[in-house]
Amino acid sequence: MQLTNSARLSYRLMDELDGELLFELDQDPAVMRFLNGGVPTSMADINNLFIPRMMSYRNQAQGWGLWQCNKLDDGQFIGWILVRPMYFFGDNRDDQDLELGWRFKQIAWGKGYATEAAQHIANCLPQYNDLNALSAIAVEDNLGSISVMKKLGMQFVKKAHHQDPLWQAEVVYYRVLLSTQNK
């Protein structure tokens, strides 16, 4: 899957050579607040945990992975959008329900970049996948992410404990069902 530019952003599927960008993003305690209480990620964890994990679900043909987001006006890296099958690291992996996630630098917050990027990518995904839904999760206090979910047309589904190999928390689940007209 290739992505065209959106109004203000360009996109590239990240790979194992993007460790420095991933590290840079994860150094801001405010960015990491709702993921681990604000602890910056070490370069060792980027190389030994995060990149292998990303590469395990990366599938360019399907559009799965982390989509690097760069501002068109100056090329600055501002964050990424996650795309992978829902429950990828659990027993109930669902390739017809893709999880969307996002992590952006503070300089991009409140400017609509996460919504623009997630919506642009979400609009492209049904062309490459047999999808029934798009979903997202966040801790309940992460009002910024929940706002993006709602702007994507997602509705609250449930509150539950989420656990995967790198993260566990009480989270809220949001989902938008895709009509057959969108396929």
C-alpha positions as CSV (number, residue, x, y, z in Angstrom):
1,M,0.0,0.0,0.0
2,Q,1.3,3.4,-0.9
3,L,-0.2,6.6,0.6
4,T,-0.5,9.9,-1.2
5,N,0.0,13.1,0.8
6,S,-2.9,14.5,2.8
7,A,-3.5,18.3,3.1
8,R,-0.5,18.9,5.4
9,L,1.3,15.6,5.8
10,S,3.3,13.0,3.9
11,Y,3.6,9.4,4.9
12,R,6.1,6.5,4.8
13,L,5.8,3.0,6.3
14,M,8.5,2.8,9.0
15,D,11.0,-0.1,9.1
16,E,13.9,-1.4,11.2
17,L,16.0,1.6,10.1
18,D,13.8,4.1,11.9
19,G,15.0,3.5,15.5
20,E,16.4,7.1,15.9
21,L,13.0,8.6,15.0
22,L,11.1,6.3,17.3
23,F,13.6,7.1,20.1
24,E,13.3,10.8,19.5
25,L,9.5,10.7,19.8
26,D,9.6,8.6,23.0
27,Q,11.9,11.0,24.9
28,D,9.2,13.4,25.9
29,P,7.6,12.4,29.2
30,A,4.4,14.1,28.1
31,V,4.2,11.9,25.0
32,M,4.7,8.8,27.2
33,R,2.4,9.9,30.0
34,F,-0.6,7.6,29.1
35,L,1.6,4.7,28.0
36,N,3.9,4.2,31.0
37,G,3.5,7.2,33.3
38,G,6.0,9.4,31.4
39,V,9.2,7.3,31.3
40,P,11.3,7.9,28.1
41,T,12.0,4.7,26.1
42,S,15.7,3.7,26.0
43,M,17.4,3.1,22.7
44,A,18.0,-0.5,23.8
45,D,14.3,-1.0,24.2
46,I,13.6,0.6,20.8
47,N,16.1,-1.8,19.2
48,N,15.4,-4.9,21.2
49,L,11.7,-4.7,21.8
50,F,9.9,-2.0,19.8
51,I,11.4,-2.5,16.4
52,P,11.0,-6.4,16.4
53,R,7.5,-5.9,17.6
54,M,6.7,-3.4,14.8
55,M,8.3,-5.7,12.2
56,S,6.2,-8.6,13.4
57,Y,3.0,-6.9,12.2
58,R,4.4,-4.8,9.4
59,N,2.9,-5.7,6.0
60,Q,3.3,-3.1,3.3
61,A,0.8,-4.7,0.9
62,Q,-2.0,-4.5,3.6
63,G,-0.8,-1.2,5.0
64,W,0.0,-2.6,8.4
65,G,2.7,-1.0,10.5
66,L,3.7,2.4,11.7
67,W,3.1,5.2,9.2
68,Q,5.6,8.0,9.7
69,C,3.9,11.4,9.5
70,N,5.9,14.4,8.3
71,K,4.8,18.0,7.8
72,L,4.7,18.9,4.1
73,D,5.9,22.5,4.6
74,D,9.2,21.6,6.2
75,G,9.5,17.7,6.1
76,Q,9.6,17.6,9.9
77,F,8.8,14.2,11.5
78,I,6.0,14.8,14.0
79,G,4.7,11.3,14.8
80,W,3.2,8.1,13.5
81,I,-0.1,6.2,13.0
82,L,-0.3,2.6,13.9
83,V,-2.2,0.1,11.7
84,R,-2.4,-3.6,12.7
85,P,-5.1,-6.3,13.2
86,M,-7.0,-5.9,16.4
87,Y,-5.7,-8.1,19.2
88,F,-2.6,-8.9,17.2
89,F,-0.6,-10.0,20.2
90,G,-3.5,-12.0,21.8
91,D,-5.4,-15.2,21.1
92,N,-8.2,-13.5,19.2
93,R,-6.4,-11.7,16.4
94,D,-8.9,-10.1,14.0
95,D,-7.7,-9.2,10.5
96,Q,-11.1,-7.7,9.6
97,D,-10.9,-5.2,12.5
98,L,-7.8,-3.0,12.2
99,E,-6.5,-1.2,15.2
100,L,-5.5,2.4,14.7
101,G,-3.2,4.2,17.1
102,W,-1.1,7.4,17.1
103,R,1.8,9.0,18.8
104,F,2.7,12.5,18.0
105,K,5.2,15.1,19.3
106,Q,3.9,17.8,21.6
107,I,4.5,20.4,18.9
108,A,1.8,18.7,16.8
109,W,-0.8,18.5,19.6
110,G,-4.0,20.4,19.2
111,K,-3.5,21.1,15.5
112,G,-5.5,18.3,14.0
113,Y,-2.5,16.3,12.7
114,A,-3.4,13.1,14.4
115,T,-7.0,13.3,13.1
116,E,-5.9,14.2,9.6
117,A,-3.4,11.4,9.4
118,A,-5.6,8.7,11.0
119,Q,-8.6,9.7,8.8
120,H,-6.4,9.7,5.6
121,I,-5.0,6.3,6.4
122,A,-8.4,4.9,7.4
123,N,-9.9,6.1,4.1
124,C,-7.2,4.1,2.2
125,L,-7.3,0.8,4.2
126,P,-10.6,-0.7,2.9
127,Q,-9.1,-0.6,-0.6
128,Y,-6.4,-3.1,0.5
129,N,-8.2,-5.1,3.1
130,D,-11.4,-7.0,3.7
131,L,-12.5,-5.0,6.7
132,N,-15.5,-4.9,8.9
133,A,-14.3,-2.3,11.4
134,L,-11.6,0.1,12.6
135,S,-10.9,0.2,16.3
136,A,-8.7,2.1,18.8
137,I,-7.9,1.9,22.5
138,A,-6.7,4.4,25.1
139,V,-6.6,4.9,28.8
140,E,-9.8,6.7,29.9
141,D,-7.9,9.9,30.9
142,N,-6.3,10.3,27.5
143,L,-9.0,12.8,26.3
144,G,-6.9,13.8,23.3
145,S,-6.8,10.3,21.9
146,I,-10.5,9.8,22.7
147,S,-11.3,13.0,20.8
148,V,-9.5,11.7,17.7
149,M,-11.4,8.4,18.0
150,K,-14.7,10.3,18.0
151,K,-13.7,12.5,15.1
152,L,-13.0,9.3,13.1
153,G,-16.6,8.3,13.8
154,M,-15.7,5.7,16.4
155,Q,-18.2,4.9,19.2
156,F,-17.5,3.7,22.7
157,V,-17.6,-0.2,22.9
158,K,-16.4,-1.1,26.3
159,K,-14.0,-0.5,29.2
160,A,-11.7,-3.4,29.9
161,H,-8.3,-4.5,31.0
162,H,-5.9,-4.6,28.0
163,Q,-2.7,-6.6,28.2
164,D,0.0,-7.4,25.6
165,P,3.7,-8.2,25.9
166,L,4.7,-4.6,26.5
167,W,1.8,-2.8,28.1
168,Q,-1.2,-3.4,30.3
169,A,-3.8,-0.9,31.5
170,E,-7.5,-0.3,32.0
171,V,-8.6,1.1,28.7
172,V,-11.6,2.2,26.7
173,Y,-12.3,0.6,23.3
174,Y,-13.8,2.5,20.5
175,R,-14.9,1.2,17.0
176,V,-16.5,2.3,13.8
177,L,-18.2,-0.4,11.7
178,L,-17.5,-0.1,8.0
179,S,-20.5,-0.5,5.7
180,T,-20.3,-2.7,2.6
181,Q,-20.5,0.6,0.6
182,N,-17.0,1.5,1.8
183,K,-15.5,-1.8,0.7
